[in-house]
């Protein structure tokens, strides 16, 4: 059991990285980066239909609904909509992020290299964001903005996988959970002792013809303690996860307020957007330093993990002492293939059910966040200052949601799964409301997301839902993980996320190119979110926990399930 001081040190290290990295998501990934990429393309694009008039020579607030006013940019032999350029870059970045996460999943699971992996990719992402400061849109190399965006997003994604791998052990090491774990171990030892004694007495009783003794009450006590332990572990996981989200959102709000000054003063110029992205990279790098100091190093983490009751053992990890990145990458792809075998899926069917639902939900939520700003800019003609205000309102509401929903959960004693289902249903109302725009558009000044004022209201609504969804999605998944395999399975969690998250923006980009109206994508989003609900409701949490505790995967073995 960790001392209180050591636990707080590790917790503060984990929270400090959430404080550092979430700024990139809030300030850059969901707000300034898509706008900046669209602006890079617009500054180098031309107006339809003749494709000879530069877009930069006319007003920026063009209606995307009018195809004669659309701005397109030439990339190679293709002409694409400038809004679609941003979406295509995002799709490519998350696809590459998924491939990278697969390749380094085994490294993240290795306690000797997890911290180094986190800091390496954090530095990559932060440096790529900072480089936006020296790349003007007038440069003949303007298309390198796409490369920098991809590097930054990949760096963020991989570092977060390593960060998430610390979450289950942090929850287990929290004082309340550790105390219950100690009580549970004591009770199980007493139960084992009683079983031995009862077996001996029963044998003597059978020999002498005496009635066998009753089973000890220690078994019932152990079962009760197991339930209390599981519930407390679930609450600790969601509490730490929610705190990380709230701190990250708070950091994002602080930098958004700072970025508001130059963006407003410079009237949303490309330089002001690049400055905001660069500042997020600087923040990311600077506040990663406490994480580098406080997160446990290889020796401390290995000692902590070795003390846990269930350790993941993979015969492919047992080497002759030589370690190389190439070996780990090859092994990671082999392990992924093994994890996705039907025999393994059946052993952890509830975990994989949740991953199937997560595949749809992550794409739906990510697509909403990645396209909302573009929708406001191109369809509702919102000014940069208004878009920044939305960027501030959403994380503010996210902080409220990430703190409010755990209070609601404690009051009504709802499970993490029930909270998740409620949040998903609430979120589906946003694209459904956007679909009503086809009914209200041109008839009224309000309704169906046809006015700028509605964007502000939906930003608050979405923030309350999305902030809680992020923390509960991560916390609930932790309940279904085999102990000791967190990084490997959080890697699969991220792979599922990223392998789906490029689909939504890609479809939205195609829809925008084909129709000239992003609003049609709302129908796609409603379908994707609701398709996940029946899958999510079919997850059996108790069975999933039990299967996860008993699961062991050994590379090349026939049976990955150990019977206790």
FENTA-V718629 format. One record per pair of residues at least 24 apart in sequence whose C-alpha atoms are under 10 Angstrom apart, sorted by the first residue. I is the first residue (numbers start at 1). GAP is how many residues later the second one is. If there is no record, write none. Layout:
I;GAP
I;GAP
This chain:
1;171
1;172
1;173
1;174
1;177
1;178
1;180
1;181
1;303
1;306
1;307
2;171
2;172
2;173
2;176
2;302
3;170
3;171
3;172
4;169
4;170
4;171
6;167
6;288
6;290
7;163
7;164
7;166
7;167
7;168
7;289
8;162
8;165
8;166
8;286
9;282
9;284
9;285
9;286
9;287
10;156
10;160
10;163
10;281
10;283
10;284
10;285
10;286
11;155
11;156
11;159
11;160
11;162
11;163
11;229
11;233
11;280
11;283
11;284
11;285
12;232
12;278
12;279
12;282
12;283
13;275
13;276
13;277
13;278
13;279
13;280
13;281
13;282
13;283
14;149
14;150
14;152
14;153
14;156
14;226
14;230
14;274
14;276
14;277
14;278
14;280
14;281
14;282
15;148
15;225
15;226
15;228
15;229
15;230
15;231
15;232
15;233
15;275
15;276
15;280
16;228
16;231
16;232
16;271
16;272
16;273
16;274
16;275
16;276
16;278
16;279
17;101
17;102
17;105
17;142
17;143
17;146
17;227
17;230
17;231
17;267
17;268
17;270
17;271
17;272
17;273
17;274
17;275
17;278
18;142
18;145
18;146
18;223
18;225
18;226
18;227
18;228
18;229
18;230
18;231
18;233
18;266
18;269
18;270
18;273
19;225
19;226
19;227
19;228
19;229
19;230
19;231
19;232
19;233
19;264
19;265
19;268
19;269
19;272
20;102
20;106
20;227
20;228
20;231
20;232
20;260
20;261
20;262
20;263
20;264
20;265
20;266
20;267
20;268
20;269
20;270
20;271
21;101
21;104
21;105
21;135
21;136
21;138
21;139
21;227
21;230
21;231
21;259
21;260
21;262
21;263
21;264
21;266
21;267
22;134
22;138
22;222
22;223
22;224
22;225
22;226
22;227
22;228
22;229
22;230
22;258
22;262
23;224
23;225
23;226
23;227
23;228
23;229
23;230
23;231
23;232
23;233
23;254
23;256
23;257
23;258
23;260
23;261
24;101
24;102
24;105
24;128
24;129
24;132
24;224
24;227
24;228
24;231
24;252
24;253
24;254
24;255
24;256
24;257
24;258
24;259
24;260
25;128
25;131
25;223
25;224
25;227
25;255
26;222
26;223
26;224
26;225
26;226
26;227
26;229
26;230
26;254
26;343
26;365
26;366
26;368
26;369
27;222
27;224
27;225
27;226
27;227
27;228
27;229
27;230
27;232
27;249
27;250
27;252
27;253
27;254
27;361
27;364
27;365
27;368
28;101
28;121
28;124
28;125
28;224
28;228
28;245
28;246
28;248
28;249
28;250
28;251
28;252
28;253
28;363
29;61
29;120
29;123
29;124
29;248
29;251
29;340
29;341
30;336
30;337
30;338
30;339
30;340
30;341
30;342
30;343
30;344
30;361
31;225
31;242
31;245
31;246
31;338
31;339
31;340
31;341
31;342
31;343
31;353
31;356
31;357
31;359
31;360
31;361
32;224
32;227
32;238
32;240
32;241
32;242
32;243
32;244
32;245
32;341
32;352
32;355
32;356
32;359
33;53
33;57
33;96
33;99
33;112
33;113
33;116
33;240
33;241
33;243
33;244
33;337
34;49
34;50
34;51
34;52
34;53
34;55
34;56
34;115
34;239
34;336
34;337
34;338
34;339
34;340
35;48
35;51
35;233
35;235
35;238
35;239
35;338
35;339
35;342
35;343
35;349
35;352
36;50
36;96
36;101
36;109
36;232
36;233
36;234
36;235
36;236
36;237
36;238
36;240
36;241
37;45
37;46
37;47
37;48
37;49
37;50
37;52
37;53
37;100
37;105
37;106
37;108
37;109
37;112
37;233
37;236
37;237
38;35
38;43
38;44
38;45
38;46
38;47
38;48
38;49
38;232
38;336
38;339
38;340
39;43
39;44
39;46
39;47
39;98
39;229
39;230
39;231
39;234
40;33
40;42
40;45
40;46
40;96
40;97
40;98
40;99
40;102
40;103
40;105
40;106
40;230
41;30
41;31
41;32
41;33
41;34
41;39
41;40
41;41
41;42
41;43
41;44
41;45
41;96
41;101
41;102
41;104
42;29
42;30
42;31
42;39
42;40
42;41
42;43
42;95
43;28
43;30
43;39
43;94
43;95
43;99
43;227
44;27
44;28
44;29
44;30
44;38
44;93
44;94
44;95
44;96
44;98
44;99
45;25
45;26
45;27
45;28
45;29
45;30
45;34
45;35
45;36
45;37
46;24
46;25
46;26
46;27
46;28
46;33
46;35
46;36
47;24
47;25
47;26
47;34
48;24
48;33
51;28
60;317
60;318
60;321
60;323
61;316
61;317
61;318
61;319
61;320
61;321
61;322
62;315
62;316
62;317
62;318
62;319
63;314
63;315
63;316
63;317
63;318
63;453
63;454
64;311
64;313
64;314
64;315
64;316
64;317
64;448
64;451
64;452
64;453
64;454
65;313
65;314
65;447
65;450
65;451
65;452
65;453
65;454
66;450
66;451
67;446
67;448
67;449
67;450
70;308
70;446
72;441
75;68
79;434
80;429
80;430
80;432
80;433
81;428
81;429
81;431
81;432
81;433
81;435
82;296
82;427
82;431
83;288
83;291
83;292
83;294
83;295
83;426
83;429
83;430
83;433
83;435
84;287
84;290
84;421
84;422
84;423
84;424
84;425
84;426
84;427
84;428
84;429
84;434
85;61
85;424
86;60
86;63
86;284
86;285
86;288
86;419
86;423
87;280
87;283
87;284
87;287
87;415
87;417
87;418
87;419
87;420
87;421
87;422
87;423
87;425
88;58
88;414
88;415
88;417
88;418
88;419
88;420
88;421
88;422
89;56
89;57
89;58
89;60
89;61
89;413
89;416
89;417
90;56
90;59
90;60
90;63
90;280
90;411
90;412
90;415
90;416
91;59
91;407
91;408
91;409
91;410
91;411
91;412
91;413
91;414
91;415
91;416
91;418
92;54
92;55
92;57
92;58
92;409
92;410
92;411
92;413
92;414
93;53
93;54
93;55
93;56
93;57
93;58
93;59
93;60
93;61
93;64
93;405
93;408
93;409
94;56
94;59
94;60
94;63
94;401
94;403
94;404
94;405
94;406
94;407
94;408
94;409
95;55
95;59
95;400
95;402
95;403
95;404
95;405
95;406
95;407
95;408
96;54
96;55
96;57
96;58
96;402
96;403
96;406
97;53
97;54
97;55
97;56
97;57
97;58
97;59
97;60
97;61
97;397
97;398
97;400
97;401
97;402
97;405
98;56
98;59
98;60
98;393
98;394
98;396
98;397
98;398
98;399
98;400
98;401
98;402
98;403
98;404
99;55
99;234
99;396
99;399
99;400
100;54
100;55
100;57
100;58
100;229
100;391
100;395
101;53
101;54
101;56
101;57
101;58
101;59
101;60
101;61
101;228
101;231
101;387
101;389
101;390
101;391
101;392
101;393
101;394
101;397
102;56
102;227
102;228
102;230
102;231
102;233
102;234
102;386
102;389
102;390
102;392
102;393
103;222
103;223
103;225
103;226
103;227
103;228
103;229
103;230
103;231
103;233
103;388
104;54
104;57
104;58
104;221
104;222
104;224
104;225
104;226
104;227
104;228
104;229
104;383
104;384
104;387
105;53
105;56
105;57
105;223
105;224
105;226
105;227
105;228
105;230
105;231
105;382
105;383
105;384
105;385
105;386
105;387
105;389
105;390
106;211
106;219
106;221
106;222
106;223
106;224
106;225
106;226
106;227
106;229
106;230
106;379
106;381
106;382
106;383
106;385
107;55
107;217
107;218
107;221
107;222
107;224
107;225
107;380
107;381
108;50
108;51
108;53
108;54
108;55
108;56
108;57
108;58
108;378
108;379
108;380
108;382
108;383
109;52
109;53
109;56
109;57
109;203
109;375
109;376
109;377
109;378
109;379
109;380
109;381
109;382
110;188
110;191
110;192
110;207
110;218
110;375
110;377
110;378
111;54
111;55
111;185
111;186
111;187
111;188
111;189
111;190
111;191
111;192
111;193
111;194
111;376
112;185
112;186
112;187
112;188
112;189
112;190
113;49
113;184
113;185
114;45
114;47
114;48
114;49
114;51
114;52
114;182
114;183
114;184
114;187
114;373
115;44
115;47
115;48
115;51
115;176
115;177
115;180
115;181
115;182
115;183
115;186
116;43
116;46
116;176
116;181
116;182
117;41
117;42
117;44
117;45
117;46
118;37
118;38
118;39
118;40
118;41
118;42
118;43
118;44
118;45
118;170
118;173
118;174
119;36
119;39
119;40
119;43
119;44
119;166
119;169
119;170
119;172
119;173
120;35
120;38
120;39
121;30
121;31
121;32
121;33
121;34
121;35
121;36
121;37
121;38
121;39
121;41
122;30
122;32
122;33
122;34
122;35
122;36
122;37
122;38
122;159
122;162
122;163
122;166
123;29
123;32
123;33
123;36
123;158
123;159
123;161
123;162
123;163
123;165
124;24
124;27
124;28
124;29
124;30
124;31
124;32
124;35
124;157
124;161
125;24
125;25
125;26
125;27
125;28
125;29
125;30
125;31
125;32
125;33
125;34
125;156
125;159
125;160
126;25
126;26
126;27
126;29
126;30
126;151
126;152
126;153
126;154
126;155
126;156
126;157
126;158
126;159
126;160
126;162
127;24
127;25
127;28
127;151
127;154
127;155
127;157
127;158
128;24
128;25
128;27
128;149
128;150
128;153
129;24
129;145
129;146
129;147
129;148
129;149
129;150
129;151
129;152
129;153
129;155
130;144
130;145
130;146
130;147
130;148
130;149
130;150
130;151
130;152
130;153
130;154
130;155
131;143
131;144
131;146
131;147
131;150
132;139
132;141
132;142
132;143
132;144
132;145
132;146
132;147
132;149
133;138
133;139
133;140
133;141
133;142
133;143
133;144
133;145
133;146
134;137
134;140
134;141
134;144
135;136
135;139
136;134
136;135
136;138
137;133
137;134
137;137
138;132
145;129
149;128
152;129
156;128
157;334
157;337
157;338
157;341
158;333
158;336
160;330
160;331
160;334
161;325
161;326
161;327
161;328
161;329
161;330
161;331
161;332
161;333
161;334
162;324
162;325
162;326
162;328
162;329
163;128
163;132
163;324
163;327
164;77
164;310
164;311
164;314
164;322
164;323
164;326
164;327
164;330
165;313
165;319
165;320
165;321
165;322
165;323
165;324
165;325
165;326
166;129
166;130
166;135
166;320
166;321
166;324
167;69
167;70
167;71
167;73
167;74
167;307
167;308
167;311
167;319
167;320
167;323
168;65
168;66
168;68
168;69
168;72
168;73
168;307
168;309
168;310
168;311
168;313
168;315
168;316
168;317
168;318
168;319
169;68
169;132
169;135
169;136
169;139
169;309
169;314
169;315
169;317
170;66
170;67
170;70
171;61
171;62
171;63
171;64
171;65
171;66
171;67
171;68
171;69
171;70
171;304
171;307
172;57
172;60
172;61
172;62
172;64
172;65
172;136
173;60
173;63
173;131
174;58
174;59
174;62
174;63
174;66
175;61
176;53
176;56
176;57
176;60
177;51
177;52
177;53
177;54
177;55
177;56
177;57
177;58
177;59
178;51
178;54
178;55
179;50
180;45
180;46
180;48
180;49
180;50
180;52
180;53
181;44
181;45
181;47
181;48
181;49
181;52
182;47
183;39
183;42
183;43
183;46
184;37
184;38
184;39
184;40
184;41
184;42
184;44
184;45
185;37
185;40
185;41
185;124
186;36
187;31
187;32
187;33
187;34
187;35
187;36
187;38
187;39
188;30
188;31
188;33
188;34
188;35
188;37
188;38
189;29
189;33
190;26
190;28
190;29
190;32
191;24
191;25
191;26
191;27
191;28
191;29
191;30
191;31
192;26
192;27
193;25
194;24
194;25
195;24
227;315
230;249
230;312
230;315
231;184
231;248
233;242
233;245
233;246
234;181
234;182
234;238
234;241
234;242
234;243
234;244
234;245
235;171
235;174
235;175
235;180
235;181
235;240
235;241
236;239
237;234
237;235
237;237
237;238
237;239
237;240
237;241
237;242
238;164
238;168
238;178
238;230
238;233
238;234
238;235
238;236
238;237
238;238
238;240
238;241
239;163
239;164
239;167
239;232
239;233
239;236
240;231
240;235
241;161
241;227
241;229
241;230
241;231
241;232
241;233
241;234
242;156
242;157
242;159
242;160
242;161
242;162
242;163
242;164
242;225
242;226
242;227
242;228
242;229
242;230
242;232
242;233
243;156
243;159
243;160
243;228
244;155
244;158
244;227
245;150
245;153
245;154
245;156
245;157
245;158
245;222
245;223
245;225
245;226
246;149
246;150
246;151
246;152
246;153
246;154
246;155
246;156
246;157
246;221
246;222
246;225
247;152
248;147
248;150
248;151
249;143
249;145
249;146
249;147
249;148
249;149
249;150
249;151
249;153
249;218
250;142
250;145
250;146
250;148
250;149
251;32
251;144
252;28
252;31
252;139
252;140
252;143
252;144
253;136
253;138
253;139
253;140
253;141
253;142
253;143
253;146
254;138
255;24
255;25
255;28
255;137
256;24
256;132
256;133
256;135
256;136
257;131
257;132
257;134
257;135
259;129
260;124
260;125
260;126
260;127
260;128
260;129
260;132
261;124
263;121
263;122
263;125
264;119
264;120
264;121
264;122
264;124
265;120
267;116
267;117
267;118
268;115
268;116
268;117
269;115
273;111
305;178
305;179
306;178
308;175
308;176
309;174
309;175
310;172
310;173
310;174
310;175
310;239
310;240
310;241
310;242
311;171
311;172
311;173
311;174
311;241
312;170
312;171
312;172
312;173
312;174
312;239
312;240
312;241
312;242
313;171
313;172
313;239
313;240
313;241
313;242
314;238
314;239
314;240
314;241
314;242
314;243
315;238
315;239
315;240
315;241
315;242
316;238
316;239
316;240
317;237
317;238
331;224
332;156
334;221
335;153
335;218
335;219
335;220
335;221
336;152
336;153
336;155
336;156
338;215
338;216
338;217
338;218
339;149
339;150
339;153
339;214
339;215
339;216
340;152
343;215
343;216
343;217
344;207
344;208
344;209
344;215
344;216
344;217
346;201
347;197
347;200
347;201
347;203
347;204
347;205
347;206
347;212
347;213
347;214
348;132
348;133
348;134
348;195
348;196
348;197
348;198
348;199
348;200
348;202
348;203
348;213
349;190
349;191
349;194
349;195
349;198
349;199
350;130
350;185
350;186
350;188
350;189
350;190
350;191
350;192
350;193
350;194
350;195
350;197
350;198
351;126
351;127
351;128
351;129
351;130
351;131
351;138
351;188
351;189
351;190
351;192
351;193
351;194
351;196
351;197
352;128
352;141
352;187
352;192
353;179
353;182
353;183
353;184
353;185
353;186
353;187
353;191
354;63
354;119
354;122
354;123
354;126
354;139
354;178
354;181
354;182
354;183
354;184
354;185
354;186
354;187
354;190
355;122
355;137
355;138
355;139
355;140
355;141
355;142
355;180
355;181
356;140
356;141
356;176
356;179
356;180
357;139
357;171
357;172
357;173
357;174
357;175
357;176
357;177
357;178
357;179
357;180
357;181
357;182
358;115
358;119
358;135
358;136
358;138
358;139
358;142
358;171
358;174
358;177
358;178
359;134
359;135
359;136
359;137
359;138
359;139
359;140
359;141
359;142
359;169
359;173
360;136
360;137
360;140
360;141
360;143
360;144
360;165
360;167
360;168
360;169
360;170
360;171
360;172
360;173
360;175
361;63
361;112
361;136
361;139
361;140
361;164
361;167
361;168
361;169
361;170
361;171
361;172
361;175
362;108
362;111
362;132
362;134
362;135
362;136
362;137
362;138
362;139
362;142
362;166
362;167
362;170
363;133
363;134
363;135
363;136
363;137
363;138
363;139
363;140
363;141
363;142
363;162
363;165
363;166
364;60
364;63
364;64
364;67
364;136
364;137
364;139
364;140
364;141
364;158
364;160
364;161
364;162
364;163
364;164
364;165
364;166
364;168
365;59
365;62
365;63
365;97
365;101
365;104
365;105
365;136
365;139
365;160
365;163
365;164
366;100
366;131
366;132
366;134
366;135
366;136
366;138
366;139
367;134
367;135
367;136
367;137
367;138
367;139
367;140
367;141
367;154
367;155
367;158
368;59
368;62
368;63
368;94
368;136
368;137
368;153
368;154
368;157
369;90
369;93
369;97
369;136
370;131
370;134
370;135
371;133
371;134
371;137
371;138
371;147
371;150
372;83
372;87
372;146
373;82
374;144
375;80
375;142
375;143
375;144
376;73
376;74
376;75
376;76
376;79
377;75
378;139
378;140
379;71
379;72
379;73
379;137
379;138
379;139
379;140
380;69
380;70
380;71
380;72
380;73
380;75
381;70
381;71
382;69
382;70
382;73
383;69
386;66
386;67
386;69
386;70
387;65
387;68
387;69
389;67
389;70
390;65
390;66
390;67
390;68
390;69
390;70
390;73
391;65
391;68
391;69
391;72
392;67
392;68
392;71
393;63
393;64
393;65
393;66
393;67
393;68
393;69
393;70
393;71
394;62
394;63
394;64
394;65
394;66
394;67
394;68
394;69
394;70
394;71
394;72
394;73
395;64
395;65
395;67
395;68
395;69
395;71
395;72
396;63
396;64
396;67
396;68
396;71
397;62
397;63
397;64
397;65
397;66
397;67
397;68
397;69
397;70
397;71
398;61
398;62
398;63
398;64
398;65
398;66
398;67
398;68
398;69
398;70
398;71
398;72
399;64
399;65
399;67
399;68
399;69
400;60
400;63
400;64
400;65
400;67
400;68
401;59
401;60
401;61
401;62
401;63
401;64
401;65
401;66
401;67
401;68
401;70
402;61
402;62
402;63
402;64
402;65
402;66
402;67
402;68
402;69
402;70
403;61
403;64
403;65
404;60
404;64
405;59
405;60
405;62
405;63
405;64
405;67
406;62
406;65
406;66
415;61
415;126
416;56
416;57
416;59
416;60
416;61
416;63
416;125
417;55
417;56
417;58
417;59
417;60
417;119
417;120
417;122
417;123
417;124
418;118
418;119
419;49
419;50
419;53
419;54
419;57
420;45
420;48
420;49
420;50
420;51
420;52
420;53
420;56
420;113
420;116
420;117
421;48
421;111
421;112
421;113
421;115
421;116
422;43
422;47
422;111
423;39
423;41
423;42
423;43
423;44
423;45
423;46
423;49
424;41
424;42
424;45
424;105
424;106
424;108
424;109
424;112
425;40
425;104
425;105
425;108
426;35
426;36
426;39
426;40
427;34
427;35
427;36
427;37
427;38
427;39
427;42
427;99
427;102
427;103
428;34
428;94
428;97
428;98
428;99
428;100
428;101
428;102
429;29
429;33
429;97
429;100
430;28
430;29
430;31
430;32
430;92
430;95
430;96
431;88
431;89
431;90
431;91
431;92
431;93
431;94
431;95
431;96
431;98
432;90
432;91
432;92
432;93
432;94
432;95
433;25
433;89
433;93
434;85
434;86
434;87
434;88
434;89
434;92
435;84
435;85
435;86
435;87
435;88
435;89
435;90
435;91
436;83
436;86
437;82
437;83
437;85
438;81
438;82
449;70
450;69
476;65
478;67
479;62
479;63
479;65
479;66
479;67
479;69
479;70
480;60
480;61
480;62
480;63
480;64
480;65
480;66
480;67
480;68
480;69
481;63
481;64
481;65
481;66
481;67
481;68
481;70
482;62
482;63
482;64
482;65
482;66
482;67
482;68
482;69
482;70
482;71
483;65
483;66
483;67
483;68
483;69
484;65
484;68
485;67
485;68
504;24
